Amino acid sequence: MVVNLKAKKRLAARVAGVGIHRIKFDTDHLDDVADAITRQNIRSLITANTIKIKPIVGTSKGRAHQKKSQKNKRGTTQGSKQGRKGARVGKKEVYVAKIRALRRLLKIAKDRKDLTNPEFWALYKKVGGNTVRNKAHLRMLMGEIKEKRQD
Protein backbone atom coordinates (compact mmCIF):
# COMPACT_ATOMS: atom_id res chain seq x y z
CA MET A 1 0.00 0.00 0.00
CA VAL A 2 1.40 3.38 -1.04
CA VAL A 3 1.23 6.02 1.67
CA ASN A 4 0.98 9.73 0.85
CA LEU A 5 4.10 11.25 2.41
CA LYS A 6 3.53 14.83 1.25
CA ALA A 7 2.97 16.10 4.78
CA LYS A 8 6.10 14.27 6.03
CA LYS A 9 8.12 15.84 3.24
CA ARG A 10 6.81 19.27 4.15
CA LEU A 11 7.63 18.70 7.83
CA ALA A 12 11.13 17.42 6.99
CA ALA A 13 11.75 20.49 4.82
CA ARG A 14 10.63 22.78 7.65
CA VAL A 15 12.84 20.96 10.20
CA ALA A 16 15.91 20.93 7.91
CA GLY A 17 15.35 24.50 6.75
CA VAL A 18 15.46 23.62 3.05
CA GLY A 19 13.00 23.51 0.18
CA ILE A 20 10.56 20.62 -0.29
CA HIS A 21 12.24 19.54 -3.53
CA ARG A 22 15.55 18.92 -1.76
CA ILE A 23 14.05 16.28 0.55
CA LYS A 24 14.46 12.63 -0.55
CA PHE A 25 13.19 9.59 1.33
CA ASP A 26 15.01 6.24 1.34
CA THR A 27 12.66 3.87 -0.51
CA ASP A 28 13.61 0.89 1.70
CA HIS A 29 12.46 2.65 4.91
CA LEU A 30 9.27 4.40 3.81
CA ASP A 31 7.33 2.78 6.66
CA ASP A 32 9.70 4.45 9.17
CA VAL A 33 9.04 7.80 7.51
CA ALA A 34 5.29 7.19 7.61
CA ASP A 35 5.51 6.43 11.37
CA ALA A 36 7.46 9.61 12.13
CA ILE A 37 5.00 12.20 13.41
CA THR A 38 7.09 14.56 15.51
CA ARG A 39 9.91 16.90 14.61
CA GLN A 40 12.21 14.85 16.85
CA ASN A 41 11.38 11.70 14.86
CA ILE A 42 12.15 13.53 11.61
CA ARG A 43 15.50 14.77 13.01
CA SER A 44 16.50 11.25 14.03
CA LEU A 45 15.60 9.96 10.52
CA ILE A 46 17.75 12.71 8.98
CA THR A 47 20.73 11.70 11.13
CA ALA A 48 20.08 8.02 10.28
CA ASN A 49 20.18 8.97 6.56
CA THR A 50 16.66 7.64 5.97
CA ILE A 51 15.70 11.17 4.97
CA LYS A 52 18.36 12.65 2.71
CA ILE A 53 18.81 16.29 1.74
CA LYS A 54 19.89 16.81 -1.85
CA PRO A 55 22.68 19.34 -2.48
CA ILE A 56 21.89 22.67 -4.11
CA VAL A 57 22.09 22.55 -7.88
CA GLY A 58 23.57 25.85 -9.06
CA THR A 59 24.40 27.27 -12.45
CA SER A 60 27.81 26.14 -13.66
CA LYS A 61 30.26 29.00 -14.15
CA GLY A 62 32.68 26.87 -16.24
CA ARG A 63 31.81 28.42 -19.59
CA ALA A 64 31.82 31.92 -18.13
CA HIS A 65 35.29 31.38 -16.62
CA GLN A 66 36.56 30.06 -19.96
CA LYS A 67 35.20 33.10 -21.83
CA LYS A 68 36.77 35.43 -19.27
CA SER A 69 40.17 33.78 -19.57
CA GLN A 70 39.96 34.06 -23.37
CA LYS A 71 39.04 37.73 -23.08
CA ASN A 72 42.00 38.33 -20.77
CA LYS A 73 44.37 36.72 -23.30
CA ARG A 74 43.36 39.13 -26.04
CA GLY A 75 45.37 42.32 -26.38
CA THR A 76 43.80 45.47 -25.01
CA THR A 77 46.69 47.71 -25.97
CA GLN A 78 46.43 50.67 -28.31
CA GLY A 79 45.74 49.40 -31.82
CA SER A 80 44.00 46.22 -30.67
CA LYS A 81 40.86 48.01 -29.53
CA GLN A 82 37.83 48.07 -31.77
CA GLY A 83 34.76 50.21 -31.42
CA ARG A 84 34.60 53.75 -30.12
CA LYS A 85 35.39 54.71 -26.54
CA GLY A 86 31.68 54.81 -25.65
CA ALA A 87 31.31 51.18 -26.71
CA ARG A 88 33.82 50.01 -24.08
CA VAL A 89 32.88 52.31 -21.22
CA GLY A 90 29.44 53.90 -21.38
CA LYS A 91 28.81 57.63 -21.04
CA LYS A 92 26.78 57.12 -17.90
CA GLU A 93 29.49 55.07 -16.17
CA VAL A 94 32.05 57.79 -16.95
CA TYR A 95 29.67 60.49 -15.70
CA VAL A 96 28.86 58.64 -12.46
CA ALA A 97 32.56 58.05 -11.71
CA LYS A 98 33.35 61.72 -12.32
CA ILE A 99 30.47 63.04 -10.19
CA ARG A 100 31.31 60.67 -7.31
CA ALA A 101 34.94 61.77 -7.35
CA LEU A 102 33.99 65.47 -7.36
CA ARG A 103 31.43 65.05 -4.60
CA ARG A 104 33.95 63.14 -2.50
CA LEU A 105 36.43 66.02 -2.94
CA LEU A 106 33.75 68.53 -1.93
CA LYS A 107 32.84 66.51 1.17
CA ILE A 108 36.48 66.32 2.28
CA ALA A 109 36.88 70.09 1.80
CA LYS A 110 33.74 70.74 3.84
CA ASP A 111 34.86 68.36 6.62
CA ARG A 112 38.22 70.17 6.77
CA LYS A 113 36.31 73.48 7.08
CA ASP A 114 37.84 74.75 3.82
CA LEU A 115 34.30 75.52 2.62
CA THR A 116 31.34 76.97 4.47
CA ASN A 117 27.95 75.35 4.07
CA PRO A 118 26.59 77.84 1.49
CA GLU A 119 29.83 77.67 -0.52
CA PHE A 120 29.70 73.86 -0.41
CA TRP A 121 26.15 73.79 -1.76
CA ALA A 122 26.91 76.34 -4.47
CA LEU A 123 29.74 74.12 -5.74
CA TYR A 124 27.69 70.94 -5.21
CA LYS A 125 25.01 72.28 -7.54
CA LYS A 126 27.63 73.22 -10.12
CA VAL A 127 29.00 69.67 -9.96
CA GLY A 128 25.50 68.22 -10.35
CA GLY A 129 24.78 70.54 -13.26
CA ASN A 130 27.94 69.32 -15.06
CA THR A 131 29.53 72.79 -14.98
CA VAL A 132 32.68 71.46 -13.34
CA ARG A 133 34.94 69.66 -15.82
CA ASN A 134 37.22 67.68 -13.50
CA LYS A 135 38.98 67.68 -10.12
CA ALA A 136 41.51 70.31 -11.18
CA HIS A 137 38.69 72.60 -12.29
CA LEU A 138 36.90 72.06 -8.98
CA ARG A 139 40.08 72.87 -7.02
CA MET A 140 40.46 76.04 -9.09
CA LEU A 141 36.87 77.09 -8.27
CA MET A 142 37.48 76.35 -4.58
CA GLY A 143 40.61 78.52 -4.73
CA GLU A 144 38.61 81.37 -6.28
CA ILE A 145 36.07 81.12 -3.45
CA LYS A 146 38.87 81.31 -0.86
CA GLU A 147 40.32 84.39 -2.57
CA LYS A 148 36.91 86.12 -2.58
CA ARG A 149 36.51 85.32 1.11
CA GLN A 150 39.90 86.87 1.96
CA ASP A 151 39.20 90.11 0.06
C-alpha positions as CSV (number, residue, x, y, z in Angstrom):
1,M,0.0,0.0,0.0
2,V,1.4,3.4,-1.0
3,V,1.2,6.0,1.7
4,N,1.0,9.7,0.8
5,L,4.1,11.2,2.4
6,K,3.5,14.8,1.3
7,A,3.0,16.1,4.8
8,K,6.1,14.3,6.0
9,K,8.1,15.8,3.2
10,R,6.8,19.3,4.2
11,L,7.6,18.7,7.8
12,A,11.1,17.4,7.0
13,A,11.8,20.5,4.8
14,R,10.6,22.8,7.6
15,V,12.8,21.0,10.2
16,A,15.9,20.9,7.9
17,G,15.3,24.5,6.8
18,V,15.5,23.6,3.1
19,G,13.0,23.5,0.2
20,I,10.6,20.6,-0.3
21,H,12.2,19.5,-3.5
22,R,15.6,18.9,-1.8
23,I,14.0,16.3,0.6
24,K,14.5,12.6,-0.6
25,F,13.2,9.6,1.3
26,D,15.0,6.2,1.3
27,T,12.7,3.9,-0.5
28,D,13.6,0.9,1.7
29,H,12.5,2.6,4.9
30,L,9.3,4.4,3.8
31,D,7.3,2.8,6.7
32,D,9.7,4.5,9.2
33,V,9.0,7.8,7.5
34,A,5.3,7.2,7.6
35,D,5.5,6.4,11.4
36,A,7.5,9.6,12.1
37,I,5.0,12.2,13.4
38,T,7.1,14.6,15.5
39,R,9.9,16.9,14.6
40,Q,12.2,14.9,16.8
41,N,11.4,11.7,14.9
42,I,12.1,13.5,11.6
43,R,15.5,14.8,13.0
44,S,16.5,11.2,14.0
45,L,15.6,10.0,10.5
46,I,17.8,12.7,9.0
47,T,20.7,11.7,11.1
48,A,20.1,8.0,10.3
49,N,20.2,9.0,6.6
50,T,16.7,7.6,6.0
51,I,15.7,11.2,5.0
52,K,18.4,12.7,2.7
53,I,18.8,16.3,1.7
54,K,19.9,16.8,-1.9
55,P,22.7,19.3,-2.5
56,I,21.9,22.7,-4.1
57,V,22.1,22.5,-7.9
58,G,23.6,25.8,-9.1
59,T,24.4,27.3,-12.4
60,S,27.8,26.1,-13.7
61,K,30.3,29.0,-14.2
62,G,32.7,26.9,-16.2
63,R,31.8,28.4,-19.6
64,A,31.8,31.9,-18.1
65,H,35.3,31.4,-16.6
66,Q,36.6,30.1,-20.0
67,K,35.2,33.1,-21.8
68,K,36.8,35.4,-19.3
69,S,40.2,33.8,-19.6
70,Q,40.0,34.1,-23.4
71,K,39.0,37.7,-23.1
72,N,42.0,38.3,-20.8
73,K,44.4,36.7,-23.3
74,R,43.4,39.1,-26.0
75,G,45.4,42.3,-26.4
76,T,43.8,45.5,-25.0
77,T,46.7,47.7,-26.0
78,Q,46.4,50.7,-28.3
79,G,45.7,49.4,-31.8
80,S,44.0,46.2,-30.7
81,K,40.9,48.0,-29.5
82,Q,37.8,48.1,-31.8
83,G,34.8,50.2,-31.4
84,R,34.6,53.8,-30.1
85,K,35.4,54.7,-26.5
86,G,31.7,54.8,-25.6
87,A,31.3,51.2,-26.7
88,R,33.8,50.0,-24.1
89,V,32.9,52.3,-21.2
90,G,29.4,53.9,-21.4
91,K,28.8,57.6,-21.0
92,K,26.8,57.1,-17.9
93,E,29.5,55.1,-16.2
94,V,32.1,57.8,-16.9
95,Y,29.7,60.5,-15.7
96,V,28.9,58.6,-12.5
97,A,32.6,58.0,-11.7
98,K,33.4,61.7,-12.3
99,I,30.5,63.0,-10.2
100,R,31.3,60.7,-7.3
101,A,34.9,61.8,-7.4
102,L,34.0,65.5,-7.4
103,R,31.4,65.1,-4.6
104,R,34.0,63.1,-2.5
105,L,36.4,66.0,-2.9
106,L,33.8,68.5,-1.9
107,K,32.8,66.5,1.2
108,I,36.5,66.3,2.3
109,A,36.9,70.1,1.8
110,K,33.7,70.7,3.8
111,D,34.9,68.4,6.6
112,R,38.2,70.2,6.8
113,K,36.3,73.5,7.1
114,D,37.8,74.8,3.8
115,L,34.3,75.5,2.6
116,T,31.3,77.0,4.5
117,N,28.0,75.3,4.1
118,P,26.6,77.8,1.5
119,E,29.8,77.7,-0.5
120,F,29.7,73.9,-0.4
121,W,26.1,73.8,-1.8
122,A,26.9,76.3,-4.5
123,L,29.7,74.1,-5.7
124,Y,27.7,70.9,-5.2
125,K,25.0,72.3,-7.5
126,K,27.6,73.2,-10.1
127,V,29.0,69.7,-10.0
128,G,25.5,68.2,-10.3
129,G,24.8,70.5,-13.3
130,N,27.9,69.3,-15.1
131,T,29.5,72.8,-15.0
132,V,32.7,71.5,-13.3
133,R,34.9,69.7,-15.8
134,N,37.2,67.7,-13.5
135,K,39.0,67.7,-10.1
136,A,41.5,70.3,-11.2
137,H,38.7,72.6,-12.3
138,L,36.9,72.1,-9.0
139,R,40.1,72.9,-7.0
140,M,40.5,76.0,-9.1
141,L,36.9,77.1,-8.3
142,M,37.5,76.3,-4.6
143,G,40.6,78.5,-4.7
144,E,38.6,81.4,-6.3
145,I,36.1,81.1,-3.5
146,K,38.9,81.3,-0.9
147,E,40.3,84.4,-2.6
148,K,36.9,86.1,-2.6
149,R,36.5,85.3,1.1
150,Q,39.9,86.9,2.0
151,D,39.2,90.1,0.1
